[in-house]
Amino acid sequence: MSRRSKPEKRIPAPDAVYNNVDISRFINRLMRRGKKSIAEKIFYSTLDRIKEKTNEEALEVFQKALTNATPLLEVKARRIGGSTYQVPLDVNPERGMALGSTWLIEAAKNRSGKSMVEKLTAELTDAANGQGAACKKREDTHKMAEANKAFAHYRY
């Protein structure tokens, strides 16, 4: 790994329908085995179904769900003097969005339902309302960081 400079950050091209980079990142995380067209179909069908069910703007529901699932704090294991401490750290906004979208997708996969479209629709609507497994994971992460606040002085 080079010590001279950091590699430049790669930003994916915005998606074709909404011209939004967050959506293209979400689709890339949703994609399995390089099948992007299937991931796009799943995502856009999900947005259509959200619009039918909630009578709200689907893009706003998606953004709200992503914001509600994004963590602000996390804990990182740090070994000091033979003991391992869970040290709370602030989350970089880009990493927070990555964690939030990954948690939304994982929570949707673990739901019971017939198709991924139905599961993702239910998870996004729940997350937009502050419920669901992804929001619970965020709350658990925040609780763990709050519980280990005493070790905050071990930050890097």
Backbone as numpy.savetxt, mean C-alpha at the origin, in Angstrom:
# Nx Ny Nz CAx CAy CAz Cx Cy Cz
28.17 -2.17 -4.88 27.32 -0.99 -4.88 28.21 0.24 -4.88
27.89 1.17 -5.73 28.69 2.37 -5.88 28.51 3.31 -4.69
29.62 3.88 -4.23 29.54 4.83 -3.12 29.48 6.26 -3.64
29.72 6.44 -4.92 29.80 7.79 -5.45 28.45 8.47 -5.57
27.50 7.78 -6.16 26.20 8.43 -6.37 25.09 7.40 -6.25
23.93 7.90 -5.92 22.76 7.02 -5.86 22.19 6.88 -7.26
21.65 5.72 -7.59 21.01 5.58 -8.90 19.77 6.45 -8.96
19.48 6.96 -10.13 18.31 7.84 -10.25 17.02 7.03 -10.12
16.04 7.67 -9.51 14.77 7.01 -9.22 13.99 6.81 -10.52
13.51 5.59 -10.73 12.72 5.30 -11.92 11.26 5.55 -11.62
10.64 6.36 -12.44 9.22 6.65 -12.29 8.50 5.99 -13.46
7.53 5.11 -13.17 6.83 4.45 -14.29 5.98 5.44 -15.07
5.70 5.10 -16.30 4.85 5.94 -17.14 3.43 5.95 -16.56
2.76 7.10 -16.61 1.39 7.14 -16.09 0.48 6.20 -16.87
-0.60 5.75 -16.21 -1.49 4.80 -16.88 -2.25 5.50 -18.00
-2.79 4.70 -18.91 -3.40 5.23 -20.13 -4.76 5.89 -19.88
-5.53 5.39 -18.94 -6.90 5.87 -18.77 -6.96 7.13 -17.92
-6.34 7.11 -16.73 -6.44 8.24 -15.80 -5.21 9.14 -15.80
-4.14 8.75 -16.50 -2.90 9.52 -16.57 -2.34 9.78 -15.17
-2.27 8.71 -14.36 -1.88 8.81 -12.97 -0.75 7.82 -12.69
0.32 8.30 -12.05 1.48 7.45 -11.76 1.17 6.46 -10.64
0.37 6.90 -9.63 0.02 6.00 -8.52 -0.74 4.78 -9.02
-1.62 4.99 -9.98 -2.39 3.87 -10.54 -1.46 2.91 -11.28
-0.51 3.45 -12.05 0.40 2.55 -12.78 1.28 1.76 -11.81
1.69 2.38 -10.69 2.46 1.63 -9.69 1.60 0.54 -9.06
0.34 0.86 -8.77 -0.57 -0.13 -8.18 -0.78 -1.29 -9.14
-0.98 -1.00 -10.42 -1.16 -2.05 -11.42 0.09 -2.92 -11.52
1.26 -2.29 -11.45 2.50 -3.07 -11.52 2.64 -4.00 -10.31
2.16 -3.58 -9.15 2.20 -4.45 -7.97 1.15 -5.55 -8.06
0.05 -5.25 -8.71 -1.02 -6.22 -8.87 -0.65 -7.30 -9.89
0.24 -6.95 -10.81 0.62 -7.83 -11.90 1.36 -9.07 -11.40
1.05 -10.21 -11.97 1.73 -11.46 -11.68 2.28 -12.04 -12.98
3.50 -12.54 -12.92 4.16 -13.22 -14.05 4.19 -12.39 -15.33
4.28 -11.06 -15.17 4.42 -10.18 -16.33 3.16 -9.96 -17.13
2.00 -10.39 -16.61 0.75 -10.26 -17.36 0.08 -8.94 -16.99
0.56 -7.87 -17.61 0.10 -6.54 -17.26 -1.31 -6.29 -17.76
-1.66 -6.81 -18.92 -2.99 -6.55 -19.47 -4.08 -7.14 -18.56
-3.80 -8.28 -17.96 -4.76 -8.89 -17.03 -4.88 -8.03 -15.78
-3.74 -7.54 -15.27 -3.76 -6.67 -14.09 -4.53 -5.38 -14.38
-4.35 -4.84 -15.57 -5.10 -3.62 -15.94 -6.59 -3.90 -16.01
-6.97 -5.03 -16.60 -8.40 -5.39 -16.67 -9.00 -5.51 -15.28
-8.28 -6.18 -14.38 -8.76 -6.34 -13.01 -8.95 -4.98 -12.36
-7.94 -4.10 -12.49 -8.00 -2.82 -11.80 -9.10 -1.93 -12.36
-9.19 -1.81 -13.68 -10.20 -0.93 -14.26 -11.61 -1.47 -14.05
-11.77 -2.80 -14.05 -13.07 -3.38 -13.72 -13.44 -3.09 -12.28
-12.44 -3.13 -11.40 -12.66 -2.79 -10.00 -13.15 -1.35 -9.86
-12.50 -0.43 -10.57 -12.92 0.98 -10.50 -14.34 1.16 -11.03
-14.68 0.44 -12.11 -16.05 0.52 -12.64 -17.06 0.02 -11.62
-16.72 -1.09 -10.97 -17.64 -1.65 -9.98 -17.77 -0.75 -8.75
-16.67 -0.09 -8.36 -16.74 0.87 -7.25 -17.67 2.01 -7.60
-17.57 2.50 -8.83 -18.43 3.61 -9.27 -19.91 3.20 -9.24
-20.20 1.95 -9.65 -21.58 1.45 -9.62 -22.10 1.34 -8.19
-21.26 0.77 -7.30 -21.72 0.49 -5.94 -21.86 1.75 -5.08
-20.85 2.62 -5.12 -20.82 3.75 -4.18 -21.40 5.03 -4.75
-21.59 5.12 -6.04 -22.04 6.35 -6.71 -21.11 7.53 -6.42
-19.85 7.23 -6.18 -18.83 8.27 -5.99 -17.81 8.14 -7.12
-16.93 9.12 -7.19 -15.86 9.06 -8.18 -14.89 7.96 -7.78
-14.65 7.00 -8.66 -13.85 5.82 -8.34 -12.40 6.19 -8.03
-11.87 7.19 -8.74 -10.48 7.60 -8.52 -10.30 8.18 -7.12
-11.30 8.94 -6.64 -11.24 9.50 -5.29 -11.29 8.40 -4.23
-12.13 7.40 -4.46 -12.22 6.27 -3.53 -10.88 5.54 -3.48
-10.25 5.33 -4.64 -8.95 4.66 -4.68 -7.90 5.46 -3.93
-7.85 6.78 -4.19 -6.85 7.63 -3.52 -7.07 7.64 -2.00
-8.34 7.69 -1.59 -8.65 7.69 -0.16 -8.25 6.37 0.48
-8.52 5.26 -0.21 -8.15 3.94 0.30 -6.64 3.82 0.44
-5.91 4.31 -0.55 -4.45 4.25 -0.52 -3.90 5.12 0.61
-4.49 6.27 0.82 -4.06 7.15 1.91 -4.34 6.52 3.27
-5.51 5.90 3.42 -5.87 5.27 4.69 -5.01 4.04 5.00
-4.46 3.40 3.97 -3.65 2.19 4.19 -2.16 2.51 4.30
-1.76 3.77 4.05 -0.35 4.14 4.06 0.14 4.39 5.48
1.17 3.66 5.93 1.68 3.86 7.29 2.57 5.10 7.37
2.58 5.74 8.54 3.45 6.89 8.79 4.65 6.50 9.64
4.50 5.45 10.43 5.57 4.94 11.29 5.72 3.44 11.07
6.93 2.95 11.30 7.17 1.51 11.27 8.26 1.18 12.28
8.40 -0.08 12.60 9.47 -0.49 13.51 10.51 -1.28 12.72
11.76 -1.09 13.12 12.85 -1.79 12.48 13.71 -2.41 13.57
14.09 -3.66 13.40 14.90 -4.35 14.40 16.32 -3.78 14.35
16.84 -3.42 15.52 18.19 -2.87 15.62 18.91 -3.58 16.74
20.06 -4.14 16.45 20.81 -4.90 17.45 21.81 -3.99 18.14
21.67 -3.87 19.46 22.55 -2.99 20.24 22.99 -3.74 21.50
24.28 -3.94 21.64 24.82 -4.55 22.84 24.28 -5.92 23.14
24.07 -6.74 22.14 23.59 -8.10 22.34 22.08 -8.22 22.44
21.38 -7.10 22.50 19.92 -7.13 22.55 19.36 -6.57 21.26
18.22 -7.08 20.86 17.56 -6.58 19.66 16.35 -5.75 20.09
16.31 -4.51 19.61 15.22 -3.59 19.93 14.41 -3.30 18.68
13.12 -3.15 18.88 12.25 -2.70 17.79 12.22 -1.18 17.84
12.94 -0.53 16.94 13.09 0.92 16.96 12.06 1.54 16.01
11.23 2.47 16.51 10.26 3.11 15.62 10.94 4.15 14.72
10.56 4.14 13.45 11.11 5.06 12.46 9.98 5.68 11.64
10.23 6.89 11.14 9.28 7.50 10.21 9.43 6.81 8.86
8.32 6.71 8.14 8.33 6.04 6.85 8.44 7.10 5.75
9.34 6.86 4.81 9.47 7.70 3.64 8.14 7.64 2.86
7.62 8.76 2.35 6.32 8.72 1.67 6.24 7.72 0.51
7.32 7.58 -0.25 7.30 6.61 -1.35 7.21 5.17 -0.83
7.97 4.89 0.22 7.90 3.56 0.83 6.53 3.33 1.47
5.96 4.37 2.05 4.64 4.27 2.65 3.59 3.90 1.61
3.65 4.55 0.45 2.69 4.22 -0.62 2.91 2.80 -1.11
4.17 2.38 -1.20 4.47 1.02 -1.64 3.91 0.01 -0.64
4.12 0.26 0.66 3.61 -0.66 1.68 2.08 -0.68 1.67
1.48 0.50 1.56 0.01 0.59 1.57 -0.61 -0.17 0.41
-0.07 0.01 -0.79 -0.64 -0.68 -1.95 -0.41 -2.18 -1.85
0.75 -2.59 -1.36 1.01 -4.02 -1.19 0.06 -4.63 -0.17
-0.18 -3.91 0.93 -1.11 -4.40 1.95 -2.52 -4.49 1.42
-2.93 -3.52 0.59 -4.27 -3.58 -0.01 -4.43 -4.81 -0.90
-3.42 -5.08 -1.71 -3.48 -6.22 -2.63 -3.48 -7.54 -1.85
-2.61 -7.65 -0.84 -2.56 -8.87 -0.03 -3.87 -9.10 0.72
-4.44 -8.02 1.26 -5.70 -8.16 1.98 -6.82 -8.58 1.04
-6.79 -8.05 -0.19 -7.80 -8.44 -1.17 -7.65 -9.92 -1.55
-6.41 -10.39 -1.69 -6.18 -11.80 -2.03 -6.69 -12.73 -0.94
-6.53 -12.31 0.31 -6.91 -13.16 1.43 -8.40 -13.12 1.73
-9.15 -12.25 1.08 -10.60 -12.17 1.29 -11.29 -13.37 0.66
-12.50 -13.64 1.15 -13.29 -14.68 0.51 -14.16 -14.01 -0.55
-14.23 -14.63 -1.68 -15.00 -14.09 -2.78 -14.73 -14.88 -4.03
-15.42 -14.55 -5.10 -15.27 -15.33 -6.32 -14.09 -14.86 -7.15
-14.10 -13.60 -7.55 -13.05 -13.12 -8.45 -12.21 -12.05 -7.75
-11.03 -11.80 -8.32 -10.15 -10.77 -7.76 -10.80 -9.40 -7.88
-11.62 -9.19 -8.89 -12.31 -7.90 -9.05 -13.22 -7.64 -7.86
-14.01 -8.65 -7.47 -14.91 -8.50 -6.32 -14.13 -8.28 -5.03
-13.05 -9.05 -4.85 -12.26 -8.93 -3.64 -11.60 -7.56 -3.53
-11.02 -7.09 -4.64 -10.34 -5.80 -4.63 -11.34 -4.66 -4.47
-12.53 -4.80 -5.06 -13.58 -3.80 -4.88 -13.96 -3.67 -3.41
-14.18 -4.82 -2.77 -14.58 -4.81 -1.36 -13.47 -4.22 -0.49
-12.23 -4.59 -0.77 -11.12 -4.10 0.06 -10.90 -2.60 -0.12
-10.99 -2.10 -1.36 -10.80 -0.67 -1.59 -11.91 0.16 -0.96
-13.16 -0.32 -1.06 -14.26 0.43 -0.44 -14.14 0.41 1.09
-13.74 -0.75 1.65 -13.54 -0.82 3.10 -12.40 0.10 3.54
-11.30 0.09 2.80 -10.15 0.92 3.16 -10.48 2.40 3.04
-11.30 2.76 2.07 -11.71 4.16 1.92 -12.56 4.60 3.11
-13.28 3.65 3.72 -14.09 3.95 4.90 -13.32 3.76 6.21
-12.02 3.42 6.11 -11.20 3.26 7.31 -11.33 1.90 7.96
-11.83 0.90 7.23 -11.97 -0.45 7.76 -11.12 -1.37 6.91
-11.30 -2.66 7.07 -10.61 -3.63 6.22 -9.28 -4.05 6.80
-8.73 -5.10 6.22 -7.50 -5.71 6.74 -6.28 -4.82 6.53
-6.24 -4.07 5.42 -5.09 -3.21 5.16 -5.02 -2.08 6.18
-6.16 -1.49 6.53 -6.19 -0.43 7.54 -5.86 -1.00 8.92
-6.29 -2.24 9.17 -5.98 -2.87 10.45 -4.48 -3.11 10.56
-3.85 -3.50 9.46 -2.40 -3.71 9.47 -1.67 -2.40 9.74
-2.16 -1.32 9.15 -1.57 0.00 9.40 -1.69 0.37 10.87
-2.88 0.14 11.44 -3.09 0.47 12.86 -2.19 -0.39 13.76
-2.03 -1.67 13.42 -1.16 -2.55 14.20 0.29 -2.06 14.14
0.73 -1.63 12.96 2.08 -1.11 12.80 2.28 0.14 13.65
1.28 1.02 13.63 1.37 2.25 14.43 1.37 1.93 15.93
0.56 0.95 16.34 0.53 0.56 17.76 1.87 0.01 18.20
2.49 -0.80 17.35 3.79 -1.37 17.68 4.84 -0.27 17.79
4.79 0.72 16.89 5.73 1.84 16.95 5.50 2.66 18.22
4.24 2.84 18.58 3.90 3.60 19.79 4.37 2.86 21.04
4.22 1.54 21.05 4.62 0.74 22.21 6.13 0.76 22.41
6.87 0.88 21.31 8.33 0.86 21.40 8.93 2.26 21.30
8.14 3.26 21.66 8.59 4.65 21.60 9.80 4.90 22.50
9.96 4.09 23.55 11.07 4.27 24.48 12.42 4.02 23.82
12.43 3.27 22.73 13.68 2.96 22.05 13.95 3.89 20.86
13.21 4.98 20.77 13.34 5.90 19.64 14.73 6.55 19.60
15.41 6.62 20.73 16.73 7.24 20.74 17.80 6.36 20.07
17.45 5.13 19.72 18.37 4.25 18.99 18.27 4.42 17.48
17.57 5.43 17.03 17.49 5.65 15.59 18.87 5.85 15.00
18.99 5.62 13.73 20.30 5.75 13.07 20.72 7.19 13.03
